[in-house]
């Protein structure tokens, strides 16, 4: 989990290694990365307030970086409100 404004990051490096996720620069990571061990799902959550939505380009970059990851990926773009969603709806990867 990261905080763009304060440049803080909390990382479980042991879990990342176990899932075969390479070490990534803070700027390359989504705002929040959560792992659901019951379903083996990796949630990649991007808050529009920091970098914008998960665009097709961003999705492709993350998929390339995570190609060896053993978990299925779930991409989420979080918005402050409906107005922000409408502004970026056409830019979100589906």
DADAGI-V976752 format. One record per pair of residues at least 24 apart in sequence whose C-alpha atoms are under 7 Angstrom apart, sorted by the first residue. I is the first residue (numbers start at 1). J is the second residue. If there is no record, write none. Layout:
# DADAGI-V976752
i=<I | I>
j=<J | J>
This chain:
# DADAGI-V976752
i=<1 | 1 | 1 | 2 | 2 | 4 | 19 | 19 | 19 | 20 | 20 | 20 | 21 | 21 | 21 | 40 | 40 | 41 | 41 | 41 | 41 | 42 | 42 | 42 | 42 | 43 | 43 | 43 | 44 | 44 | 44 | 45 | 45 | 45 | 45 | 46 | 46 | 46 | 47 | 47 | 47 | 48 | 48 | 48 | 53 | 53 | 53 | 53 | 54 | 54 | 55 | 55 | 55 | 56 | 56 | 59>
j=<31 | 32 | 33 | 31 | 32 | 50 | 69 | 70 | 71 | 68 | 69 | 70 | 66 | 68 | 69 | 71 | 72 | 71 | 72 | 73 | 74 | 71 | 72 | 73 | 74 | 73 | 74 | 75 | 74 | 75 | 76 | 75 | 76 | 77 | 78 | 76 | 77 | 78 | 77 | 78 | 79 | 77 | 78 | 79 | 77 | 88 | 91 | 92 | 92 | 93 | 91 | 92 | 93 | 92 | 93 | 93>
